[in-house]
Amino acid sequence: MREIILDTETTGLDPKSGDRLVEVGCVELLNRIPTGREFHRYINPERDVPAEAVAVHGLSG
């Protein structure tokens, strides 16, 4: 079975208030074993990252 594990970091949890992605990453598993295929990107949120979000993920923008 092929699986893609996805992880994101954001400026907050409410996109209606302007929260945005700051990081996205994923890895591919085949039969629960990492294949070595992965993807990672930092994304400029084009806004300040709140201190509360920085405390969670350490990304200050």
Rosetta silent file (secondary structure, phi, psi, omega in degrees, C-alpha in Angstrom):
SEQUENCE: MREIILDTETTGLDPKSGDRLVEVGCVELLNRIPTGREFHRYINPERDVPAEAVAVHGLSG
SCORE:     score description
SCORE:     0.000 S_00000001
   1 L     0.000  132.890  177.300    0.000    0.000    0.000 S_00000001
   2 E   -94.200  132.328  177.881    1.309    3.450   -0.927 S_00000001
   3 E  -131.922  147.441  172.506    0.812    6.243    1.607 S_00000001
   4 E  -118.507  120.350  178.622    1.788    9.910    1.643 S_00000001
   5 E   -97.147  123.565 -174.122    2.285   11.413    5.099 S_00000001
   6 E  -114.991  137.665  176.607    1.698   15.170    5.063 S_00000001
   7 E  -133.346  137.608  177.560    2.692   17.729    7.696 S_00000001
   8 E  -129.929  154.017  169.907    1.971   21.446    7.709 S_00000001
   9 E  -126.662  143.120 -174.625    2.840   24.401    9.891 S_00000001
  10 E  -135.153  174.179  175.236    0.745   27.563    9.841 S_00000001
  11 L   -82.921   -8.694 -178.968    0.450   31.032   11.331 S_00000001
  12 L   168.533 -170.484 -173.379   -2.703   29.884   13.148 S_00000001
  13 L  -108.352    2.742 -174.517   -5.832   27.798   12.752 S_00000001
  14 L  -123.330   94.634 -179.695   -8.321   30.217   11.187 S_00000001
  15 H   -62.303  -24.683  178.563   -7.887   30.960    7.466 S_00000001
  16 H   -66.278  -25.206  177.935  -10.888   33.319    7.611 S_00000001
  17 H   -95.744    7.972  175.517   -8.836   35.594    9.866 S_00000001
  18 L   101.449    4.602  178.632   -5.848   35.455    7.513 S_00000001
  19 L   -66.629  145.172 -173.156   -3.866   32.516    8.882 S_00000001
  20 L  -140.087  164.238  174.095   -1.615   30.914    6.273 S_00000001
  21 E   -68.091  144.581  170.283    0.789   28.055    5.636 S_00000001
  22 E  -122.098  -18.144  179.952    4.448   28.597    6.517 S_00000001
  23 E  -157.167  143.296  174.326    5.772   25.083    5.860 S_00000001
  24 E  -139.055  139.756  177.665    4.651   21.888    4.141 S_00000001
  25 E  -148.853  152.022  176.036    6.382   18.532    4.044 S_00000001
  26 E  -152.782  155.789  174.914    5.547   14.984    3.084 S_00000001
  27 E  -131.613  149.324  178.205    7.140   11.555    2.821 S_00000001
  28 E   -99.820  135.391  174.265    6.103    8.545    0.779 S_00000001
  29 E  -117.782  142.686  173.072    5.696    5.122    2.387 S_00000001
  30 E  -125.267  115.461 -173.993    5.338    1.834    0.558 S_00000001
  31 L    54.444   42.885  177.171    3.995   -0.943    2.776 S_00000001
  32 L    69.239   13.451  179.370    4.782    1.300    5.775 S_00000001
  33 E  -114.957  128.340  178.636    8.445    1.648    4.785 S_00000001
  34 E   -59.091  134.253 -179.184    9.842    5.046    3.733 S_00000001
  35 E   -88.636  -12.916 -175.096   10.777    5.026    0.047 S_00000001
  36 E    94.734   -8.549  176.930   13.173    7.965    0.312 S_00000001
  37 E   -86.115  127.089 -178.590   10.879   10.182   -1.731 S_00000001
  38 E  -148.177  164.478  179.314   10.065   13.358    0.131 S_00000001
  39 E  -141.185  139.121  177.954    8.996   16.948   -0.386 S_00000001
  40 E  -150.762  134.915  175.328    9.620   20.011    1.782 S_00000001
  41 E  -147.423  137.941  164.804    9.009   23.721    1.289 S_00000001
  42 E   -88.672  144.025 -177.619    9.001   26.830    3.430 S_00000001
  43 L  -125.481  129.472  177.245    6.298   29.257    2.330 S_00000001
  44 L   -73.233  113.756 -177.931    6.377   33.010    2.854 S_00000001
  45 L   -74.812   -7.906 -179.415    3.050   33.722    4.589 S_00000001
  46 L    54.438   36.016  174.564    3.323   37.403    3.634 S_00000001
  47 L  -161.961  166.340  175.848    2.237   38.376    7.125 S_00000001
  48 L   -67.872  146.108  175.481    3.666   38.377   10.641 S_00000001
  49 L   -96.872  119.402 -178.155    3.793   35.024   12.390 S_00000001
  50 L   -59.433  147.653  179.661    2.175   35.341   15.838 S_00000001
  51 H   -55.498  -34.948  179.649    4.345   34.544   18.863 S_00000001
  52 H   -62.830  -39.313  178.505    1.942   31.740   19.799 S_00000001
  53 H   -70.719  -41.380  177.978    2.595   30.004   16.461 S_00000001
  54 H   -60.044  -38.063  178.771    6.364   30.526   16.736 S_00000001
  55 H   -62.787  -28.828 -179.875    6.233   28.884   20.183 S_00000001
  56 H   -81.065  -50.174 -171.816    4.682   25.785   18.569 S_00000001
  57 H  -114.110  -10.087  176.280    6.836   25.358   15.459 S_00000001
  58 L    77.640    8.241 -179.363    9.772   27.749   15.841 S_00000001
  59 L   -99.919  119.319 -174.279    9.277   29.376   12.417 S_00000001
  60 L  -102.131    2.931  174.107    9.301   33.155   12.600 S_00000001
  61 L    94.541    0.000    0.000    8.711   33.993    8.955 S_00000001
